[in-house]
Amino acid sequence: MLEHGGRLREAARRWGIPLTEWLDLSTGIAPWPYPVPPMPPDIWQRLPEDDDGLEGAARDYYRAAHLLALPGSQAAIQALPHLSPPGRVALPAPLYAEHPAAWQTAGHTLVDWNEPSDYAVLCNPNNPTGQRFSRNELLDRARNVRLLVVDEAFLDAEPQESIAGMGNIAENIVILRSLGKFFGLAGARVGFAIATPDLLVRLAKMLGPWAVSHPARWAARQALADHAWQAAQRARLLAAAARLADVLSGLGAPMGTALFRYVITPHAAALHEALARQGILVRTFDNPPALRFGLPATEADWQRLTTSLRSLK
C-alpha cells in the first residue's frame, strides 16, 4: 500500500499523542464537508439504480455529455491501465503515487513527462505541487498519444479550467473527478470518469454491477445538485487557501490549489517531525523535499498552526 495522508491512528501511536488532540492537515480534503440531509431509511434496503438522477446531476455539474459513476476515482486509476496494451506512459513528477503504481503494475513502462510516449497521465492541478496545465497543453498532448488521462480531483473550486465542459471530448481523453476533496465526502467513495461512451462501457464492464452503493449515490446526488452550497464553498476555499499561503510564506514560496499548499524546503523532514510532536500532521515528500498543508477548519486551528510555525523559527 502506498503512503497517503490521514493516517491519524498511526500518527497517534508513533508520537504518543491521543487521537482527539491532533490537527490533521495531511489530506487535502475540504474541512467543511457538504451537509448531507437525513437519508430515507429505505435507501439502505435496495440495490443501487442507474435511473435515480445521479448521472443527470453529475452531467449538469461537470457539463459533460457522457460519464460513469465510480466507487471513488481510485477505481478508474487502477482499471484504466488494464484497458490499454502495454506501452510507454509519460507522467510528470512528483505526482499522486497511485497513478504511476497502477500503470507499472499493469506492465507499462514509465517515462518522463517530456519523453515520447503511448499514454500520458497527469493531475490538473497537480497533486502534490499544484502545477497547472492549460487546455491547449492538454489537447496538444492528446494528439500525440493513444490515451490521455486527466485527474481533476482538485479542480472543483476553479471549474472554468476543466476540459470536461469543452463539448465533445476526444476519443482518447479520460477525465477523472471526485467528490472526496471539494465536497469533503471522501468516506462516500464516489467519483466519475468522463469520456466517450465506448470507453465508459469498457470501464463499466471491468467494475461490474452496483459499483457505487445506494447511500453513496443518494448523498452524491444531493451534493451535486446544491449549486448555492457549491458557490459558497468555492469562495470559502479560495479565501482560506490565500490565507494559508500567507501563513506559510515564512517557509518558502507556497504553491498549490484551493485545497492545499505545497512548500519546497530542504528542512521538510525536520519540520514534519517538529509539527507532529505538537500534534499537527502534514504530508512530507522526499524528491524534492517538501511539505503539503491542508486547510485548517476553525479559527482555533488557524491560530494553533500559526503559533506552531512561529515556534519553529
C-alpha positions in Angstrom: 0.0 0.0 0.0 1.3 3.5 -0.9 1.5 6.2 1.7 -1.4 8.7 1.9 -2.5 11.4 4.2 -5.0 11.0 7.0 -3.3 8.1 9.0 -4.1 9.7 12.3 -4.2 6.4 14.3 -0.7 5.6 13.1 0.5 9.1 14.0 -1.1 8.9 17.4 0.8 5.7 18.1 4.1 7.0 16.7 4.2 10.3 18.6 2.2 9.3 21.7 -0.5 11.9 21.3 -4.2 10.9 21.7 -6.2 10.8 18.5 -8.6 13.5 19.6 -5.7 16.0 20.1 -4.5 16.1 16.5 -4.9 18.8 13.9 -4.9 16.8 10.7 -3.8 18.9 7.7 -2.4 15.9 5.8 -5.2 15.1 3.3 -6.2 18.0 1.1 -9.9 17.2 1.9 -12.1 20.2 2.4 -12.5 20.8 6.2 -16.1 21.8 5.6 -18.0 18.8 4.2 -21.3 19.0 2.3 -24.1 18.7 4.9 -25.8 15.6 3.7 -29.5 15.7 4.6 -31.1 12.9 6.6 -31.3 9.8 4.4 -34.6 7.9 3.8 -34.3 4.5 5.6 -35.3 2.5 2.5 -32.1 3.7 0.8 -30.3 1.0 2.9 -32.6 -1.7 1.8 -32.4 -1.5 -2.0 -29.7 -2.1 -4.6 -28.4 1.0 -6.5 -30.4 2.0 -9.5 -28.9 3.8 -12.5 -32.0 6.0 -13.1 -32.0 7.6 -9.6 -30.9 11.0 -11.0 -27.3 10.9 -10.0 -25.9 10.8 -13.5 -28.1 13.7 -14.6 -27.0 15.8 -11.7 -23.4 14.9 -12.5 -23.7 15.7 -16.2 -25.1 19.1 -15.2 -22.4 19.8 -12.6 -19.5 18.7 -14.8 -21.1 20.0 -18.1 -20.3 16.6 -19.6 -22.3 14.6 -22.1 -21.1 11.1 -21.0 -19.8 9.9 -17.7 -19.7 6.9 -15.4 -20.2 6.9 -11.6 -17.3 5.2 -9.8 -16.6 3.9 -6.3 -14.1 6.7 -6.0 -11.8 7.9 -8.8 -9.3 5.4 -7.5 -11.3 2.6 -9.2 -10.6 4.1 -12.6 -7.0 4.8 -11.7 -6.5 1.1 -11.2 -8.7 -0.1 -14.0 -7.6 2.1 -17.0 -4.1 0.7 -17.3 -5.6 -2.7 -17.9 -7.8 -1.4 -20.7 -4.7 -0.4 -22.7 -2.0 -2.7 -24.3 1.4 -2.3 -22.6 3.3 0.8 -23.7 5.3 3.9 -22.6 3.4 6.1 -20.1 4.5 9.7 -19.6 3.9 11.2 -16.1 5.0 14.5 -14.5 7.0 14.2 -11.3 6.2 14.4 -8.4 2.7 13.0 -8.9 -0.1 11.3 -6.9 1.6 8.0 -6.4 -1.3 5.8 -7.3 -1.1 6.7 -11.0 2.4 5.5 -11.7 1.9 2.5 -9.5 -1.2 1.4 -11.3 0.4 1.7 -14.8 3.6 0.0 -13.7 1.7 -2.9 -12.1 -0.3 -3.4 -15.4 3.0 -3.9 -17.3 3.6 -0.4 -18.7 6.9 1.4 -18.8 7.1 4.8 -17.0 8.9 7.6 -18.7 9.5 11.3 -18.1 6.7 13.7 -18.9 8.7 15.3 -21.8 9.6 12.0 -23.5 7.6 10.5 -26.4 5.0 8.0 -25.1 2.0 5.9 -26.0 0.0 7.2 -23.0 0.1 10.3 -20.8 -1.3 10.7 -17.2 -1.4 13.7 -15.1 -3.3 15.6 -12.3 -4.5 19.0 -13.2 -3.9 20.9 -10.9 -1.1 18.5 -10.0 -1.1 16.7 -6.7 1.1 17.5 -4.7 2.6 20.6 -6.4 -0.4 22.5 -7.7 1.2 22.8 -11.1 -1.4 23.8 -13.8 -1.6 22.6 -17.4 -3.5 24.8 -19.9 -6.3 23.4 -22.1 -4.0 23.9 -25.2 -1.2 21.9 -23.5 -3.5 19.0 -22.7 -5.1 18.9 -26.2 -1.7 19.1 -27.8 -0.5 16.1 -25.7 -3.7 14.2 -26.6 -2.9 14.5 -30.3 0.3 12.6 -29.7 -0.8 9.7 -27.5 -3.2 6.8 -27.6 -4.8 7.8 -24.3 -4.6 10.9 -22.1 -5.8 10.6 -18.5 -6.5 13.9 -16.7 -7.2 13.6 -13.0 -9.1 16.8 -12.0 -9.7 15.8 -8.3 -8.6 19.3 -7.1 -10.3 21.4 -9.8 -13.8 21.9 -8.4 -13.1 25.4 -6.9 -12.0 26.6 -10.4 -14.4 24.8 -12.8 -13.6 27.2 -15.6 -10.2 25.4 -16.0 -11.7 22.0 -16.6 -11.6 20.4 -20.0 -14.7 18.4 -19.1 -17.0 21.2 -20.3 -15.4 21.9 -23.7 -18.1 19.9 -25.6 -17.3 16.7 -27.3 -14.3 15.1 -25.7 -11.7 13.4 -28.0 -12.0 9.6 -28.1 -8.6 9.3 -26.4 -9.2 11.5 -23.3 -10.5 10.4 -20.0 -11.2 12.9 -17.2 -11.5 11.8 -13.6 -13.4 13.7 -10.9 -14.0 13.0 -7.3 -16.5 14.1 -4.6 -13.9 13.4 -1.9 -12.0 16.7 -2.0 -14.1 19.8 -2.7 -17.3 18.3 -1.2 -15.4 16.8 1.7 -17.2 13.4 1.2 -14.1 11.2 1.0 -15.8 8.5 3.0 -18.7 8.1 0.5 -16.2 6.9 -2.2 -17.8 8.5 -5.2 -16.1 9.7 -8.3 -16.7 9.9 -12.1 -15.0 9.1 -15.3 -15.8 11.4 -18.2 -15.0 10.0 -21.6 -16.6 8.7 -24.8 -19.4 6.1 -24.5 -17.3 3.2 -25.9 -14.6 3.7 -23.3 -17.0 4.1 -20.5 -18.8 0.8 -21.4 -15.4 -1.0 -21.3 -14.7 0.6 -17.9 -18.1 -0.3 -16.6 -17.7 -3.9 -17.5 -14.4 -4.1 -15.5 -16.1 -2.6 -12.4 -19.2 -4.8 -12.5 -22.7 -4.0 -11.3 -23.6 -1.9 -8.3 -20.1 -0.3 -8.2 -21.4 2.7 -6.1 -23.6 1.9 -3.1 -27.1 3.3 -2.9 -26.5 5.5 0.1 -23.4 7.0 -1.6 -25.3 7.6 -4.8 -28.1 9.4 -2.8 -25.6 11.6 -0.9 -23.7 12.5 -4.1 -26.9 13.5 -5.9 -27.8 15.9 -3.2 -24.3 17.5 -3.2 -24.1 17.8 -7.0 -27.5 19.5 -7.2 -26.9 22.0 -4.5 -25.5 24.9 -6.5 -25.9 27.5 -3.8 -23.7 25.5 -1.4 -21.1 24.9 -4.1 -20.8 28.6 -4.8 -20.3 29.4 -1.1 -17.8 26.5 -0.8 -15.7 27.8 -3.7 -15.5 31.3 -2.2 -14.6 29.9 1.3 -11.9 27.6 -0.1 -10.3 30.2 -2.3 -10.1 32.7 0.6 -8.7 30.0 3.0 -6.1 28.9 0.5 -4.9 32.5 0.1 -4.7 32.8 3.9 -2.8 29.6 4.2 -0.3 30.7 1.6 0.3 33.8 3.7 0.7 31.8 6.9 3.3 29.5 5.2 5.2 32.3 3.4 8.0 32.1 6.0 8.8 28.5 5.0 9.4 29.3 1.3 7.2 30.0 -1.7 3.9 28.2 -1.3 2.2 26.7 -4.4 -0.9 24.7 -4.6 -4.7 24.7 -5.1 -7.8 25.9 -3.3 -7.5 22.8 -1.0 -3.8 22.6 -0.1 -0.5 24.4 -0.2 2.9 22.9 -1.1 6.2 24.2 0.0 9.6 23.0 -1.2 12.2 23.3 1.6 15.4 21.4 2.5 14.1 21.2 6.1 10.9 19.3 5.2 11.7 16.2 7.2 12.7 18.1 10.3 9.7 20.4 10.1 7.3 17.5 9.6 8.7 15.8 12.7 8.6 19.1 14.8 5.0 19.8 13.8 4.0 16.2 14.6 5.5 16.4 18.0 3.0 19.3 18.5 0.1 17.2 17.2 -0.1 18.8 13.7 0.0 16.3 10.9 1.1 17.3 7.4 2.3 15.5 4.3 6.0 15.2 3.7 7.8 14.4 0.4 11.4 13.4 -0.4 12.0 14.3 -4.0 12.2 17.2 -3.9 12.0 17.7 -0.1 8.6 19.4 0.5 5.6 19.7 2.8 1.9 19.8 1.9 -0.6 21.5 4.2 -4.3 21.2 4.0 -6.7 23.8 5.2 -7.5 24.4 8.9 -11.2 24.2 9.7 -11.7 26.7 12.6 -10.1 29.9 13.8 -8.6 27.9 16.7 -7.0 25.6 14.2 -5.6 28.6 12.3 -4.1 30.0 15.5 -2.7 26.7 16.5 -0.9 26.3 13.2 0.4 29.9 13.2 1.7 29.6 16.7 3.4 26.3 16.0 5.1 27.6 12.9 6.4 30.6 14.8 7.8 28.4 17.5 9.9 26.6 14.9 11.7 29.6 13.6 
